[in-house]
Amino acid sequence: QVKLVESGGGSVQAGGSLRLSCAASGVIYNPRTKTYSVGWFRQAPGKEREGVAAIDSGNYTTYADSVKGRFTISQDNAKNQWYLQMDSLKPEDTAMYYCAATPGWWTIATMSPEYWGQGTQVTVSS
């Protein structure tokens, strides 16, 4: 079975940075095509869940408009690790952040993940 474990959340002041990590175990790709996508999602209290960023096995990245230019998603295939570098953080970035994965090539706007991590809290103060 697939497991995703996030780390790196915490509390920072507005304008600061955090790097979230996601470690994956198990097979997340399509067994025939070897394709997959990994995304970061977030949910703040009283808000809808929002897709933040995604990367696929072809290294294609997509971002929500609200984080473009500030967040960067990346992967280290040798380590089975995925990252979300968050710079210029704003109070509105405060949320629980989740790592998620699914077979195939998807953008953050189109993916419906099959596997989810437990989440890591990010709090940005003004």
N, C-alpha and C positions, 0 to 999 in steps of 0.2 A: 504494500500500500504506500501511497504518497504522503509524506509529511513535510510541512513547511514551518520553519521556526524563525520568527523575527526578533531582532534586537536593535538597540541603538536609540530608542526613544528617550525623551527627557524633557526638561524645562529649559528654555532659553529666552533671552530678551529679543525684542523685535530687532531685525537686522542681523541676527546671529545665524549660525549654521548648525546643522546636524546631518549625520549620515546614518541611514537605516540599512540594516543588513537582513538578508533572507537566505537561510540555508535550506536546501532541498534534499530529501532522500526519496528513493524510489524512482520509477520511470514516469516522466510527465509527457513525453513526446509520443506522437503517433508512431506505432511500431513499423509501419511500412515507409513512411516519408521522413521520419525522424524530425518532424517539425513540432515546435511548441511555442507558446507565448507565456510570458510572465508579466504581471501587472501589479501596480500598487494602487490601492483604493483607500479612501478615508471616509469616516463618518463622524460628524460632530453632533452633540446632543440636540435633538429636535430637528435635525437636517436629514435630507436624503443621502444615501450612500453615493459617493462621487468617485469616478475613475480619475486617477491622477496621472499615471504614466505607464507605458507598456514597452516591452522589448521582446522580439521574437528570435528564433534560432538563426535567422538571417541577419541579425543585428539591426533590424529596422526598429526605430523608436517613434513613439507618438506620445503627445502630452495634452493634457487639458489646457485650455486657453489661460486659465487662472494661474498656472505655474510655469508657463513657457518663459524661458530666459532665466529662471530662478532654480529650477529643479533639473537634475540629470539622472537618468536611469542607466545602469550599466550591468554587465555580467562578467563573471569569471568562470568559464566553463570547466576548467581544470579543478576548481574547488567546489563546484556546484553552489556558487554564491551569487546572489543578486543584490544590488545596492540602489539606494535612492539618496543622492546627494542633494541636500536642501540648503540653499543659500538665500540671503535676503528675506528671512522668514518674517511673516506678518502675523498679527494676532488671529486673523481669519484662517490661518493654516492650522490652528489648534483643532485636533481631532484624534480619534483612534485610527491608526494606519495599519492596513492589512496587506500582506503579500498573498498573491493568488496566481494559479497556474492552470493551463489547459493545453491539450494537444492542438496542433495546427497553428497557422499564421493568423493573428488577429491584431487589430488596433485597440487602443484603450476605449474607443467609442463603440466597438463591436463585440468585444470578448465577453463571454459568459463563463467564468472560471468553474472548473470542476473541483479544484482543490483550494483550500484556504488555510492561512495561518491563524494564529490565535490573536494577533494584533499587538501593537506597541503604541503607547500613548505619547503624543507630541503636544506640548503646551508652550505657547509663545505669549509672553507678557509684553505689555506696552511700556 
